[in-house]
Amino acid sequence: MADLVYHKVMRDIKEKILAGAYSGMKLPDERSLSKDYGVSRSSIKRALGILAQQGIIFKKRGSGTFINPLYLKNRAMFNYEGSNLGITDSFRLAGKKQGIKLLDYQVIPASPDIQQDLFLNEDDFVYQIRRLRLVDDQPFMIETGYIPIKITPTLSPAIVKGSIFNYLQQEKGKAVTRSFMTISVSPSTVDDQQQLNLSATEPVGVMEGIFFLDDGTPFEVSNMRVHYQYMKYNTFVNLNNE
């Protein structure tokens, strides 16, 4: 399945921003963008909404939509490149090559905790997927996820060696756009030390949470143990519900 329309628009707007195509740091209004791209205003609104969530643009009431000058000054902070919350798109380092090593792939009955987190029944099964993330062949994250089989029954080992969220979006037309995450720091375990090349005294960052599809369906429970050198977190807080 081709990229969603709003995804293409979002990507093109970002390219134009980086190319300096918008004078005065201001984007055209939604009506003009809709006409220029030949798509509905709802697609434009969604593309701009995601760019605003990423902190790349902001709306000034009564004046229009503007480019965040911090984005142009320090694009490394704004490293998100996709329209879902997958690590492949959201954890990019300039000039670095990402890799994935599949450590474990099983189909197991959903535990009571997973049933609760993913709103599953007692007889439901999940994929248990454990992967090692690498940057330029150096390990930086151990990722363990649980995904309901009934949501995506075709999730093979070959697929999970790449981006699961991108596969879901491109092949199934579903996007992972929301998450509830807990971020903490923990002493490294023996497994952490072996997989991430840590010493016994070095810690790991821990990210635990639930990822949701854009229709609100819980899609994955995930635990990510991150090498402390890569544990950098940026966020934008927006209390405006518009």
Salt bridges, closest charged atoms under 4 A:
ASP3 OD2 - HIS7 ND1 3.86
ASP3 OD2 - ARG11 NH2 3.05
ASP12 OD2 - LYS16 NZ 3.48
GLU30 OE1 - ARG41 NH2 3.49
GLU30 OE1 - LYS45 NZ 3.31
GLU30 OE2 - LYS59 NZ 3.56
GLU81 OE1 - LYS14 NZ 3.56
ASP89 OD1 - ARG92 NH2 2.93
ASP124 OD2 - LYS150 NZ 3.24
ASP136 OD2 - LYS96 NZ 3.85
ASP137 OD1 - LYS97 NZ 3.97
GLU143 OE1 - ARG131 NH2 3.16
GLU143 OE1 - ARG133 NE 3.06
ASP191 OD2 - ARG130 NH2 2.26
ASP192 OD2 - ARG225 NH2 2.74
ASP214 OD2 - ARG46 NH2 3.25
GLU242 OE2 - ARG61 NH2 2.86
